[in-house]
Amino acid sequence: MNVAPHLVAAELNDADLDHVSGGAAAATAAGLHLQAPHLEVCADADAFVSTEGVAASVNAHVGVN
């Protein structure tokens, strides 16, 4: 008896993936990274619009070295 897991992989190109996932109507992203001798500030924001809805996120990080 063969107990090894069986895995079947398929490769999708970008056009096929957009068709399956609904595609992206619009997307944007922006980022900022500042580093001084004892301070580091990072921030980014992104937004994604598709036929299924809108998603957006904002992240920020401040660190002291």
Secondary structure by P-SEA (a helix, b strand, c coil): ccccbbbbbbbbcaaaaaaaacccccccccbbbbbcccbbbbbbccccccccbbbbbbbbbbbcc
